[in-house]
């Protein structure tokens, strides 16, 4: 074995393991309906991974399960099967598979799917996630950090920003469970988040600040909608944050070494 | 110099094989902006084709008299005058659509497709051939716009050219319009998908990859 243990699939499996507490809490709460949604999302996502394996010889990845999980938990309700198929196909193919598979994508495919569904079908109501699922986000984040597949800096940055805004009087409290869930499912994705040290802090903080901004000024939006939008914007900004961190580092080196 | 292409191939090459939008990626700004409905896409296509053909004719006629150093200025002046004429015509006879096209008709002046054709073809060819080439490119542009516009209008509103094809939920039907199709991002997605589809069917259009993967993937690990 030339590659060692830490290849892409190990990371995906560990991420999945870290998310298990949330998944179980969500299944416990949602029952058969939730399981059906998850199964359906798994089938569609798996189909595209299989199709790209057969047509373009791209190895399929367990990451498809992560996408399906995030979409099943966060996608708007009352969508017809066709609409869900369209959304998941769009997210998986355009955001992940055309780039060459998981690990080369720019955005998290689940984030793109959710944004697509949210913009495409604005009338569909966003789901209300039960409180236990929100609590389960804490062990999920903890496990992810412990396994080394999620960035502690990113999580701390988000927590700090949220705490600061809460302290400053932004009405964030009803958003916190969803904020944690989306942080674990979408924002902490090791591929789509910032990868430098400073970038991680900034990425988490940006997510928290955007969420606070939406909570304060976005009238009539559902908590999941706000959190998904914040996640989308934060992961769009992630390369920029990395670039800033790199530029600062280069500047510092130039000052030290002339 | 290579053999002169036949008139037929000058006219038909830009339709698919050398399509200005999907192969040369020219004129995208307007192509993405006006394709929310088929009517605006068709009007814009007609306006652009008219400007393209007329400017090709004019520039080709005076091609031996334009000093090389100011040729761009001369070309832009000619194109801009034609655009103003077309814009006034649209405002006179198709006022509604010209309102919906807003600034994009005037922006034909700066459309890289127009300047690209006059600069690369009309300057070196007699009027007949130049006009044929312009017409072919205009039709190629129209074809791309028509395809994207049809998809966007059909899935965004359930209608095609104003006729209700898919009955929407609001009208008691079954089709839920995909409002994303009427927003700007869908223009990019659809154009990207169209280019992808075309290059899958016609692999000779695909560009060479900039980087080649190593023979054994584990070598980079």
Contacts between the chains, C-beta under 8 A, distances in Angstrom:
chain1	res1	chain2	res2	distance
A	2	B	218	4.8
A	2	B	221	6.8
A	3	B	218	5.8
A	3	B	221	4.8
A	4	B	221	7.9
A	7	B	221	7.9
A	80	B	176	7.3
A	83	B	176	6.8
A	86	B	178	7.7
A	90	B	189	7.8
A	94	B	189	6.6
A	94	B	192	8.0
A	98	B	196	7.7
A	116	B	180	6.4
A	119	B	179	6.9
A	119	B	180	4.6
A	119	B	183	6.5
A	119	B	185	7.8
A	120	B	178	4.7
A	120	B	179	6.1
A	120	B	180	3.8
A	120	B	181	7.7
A	121	B	176	6.4
A	121	B	178	7.2
A	121	B	179	7.3
A	122	B	179	6.1
A	123	B	176	7.9
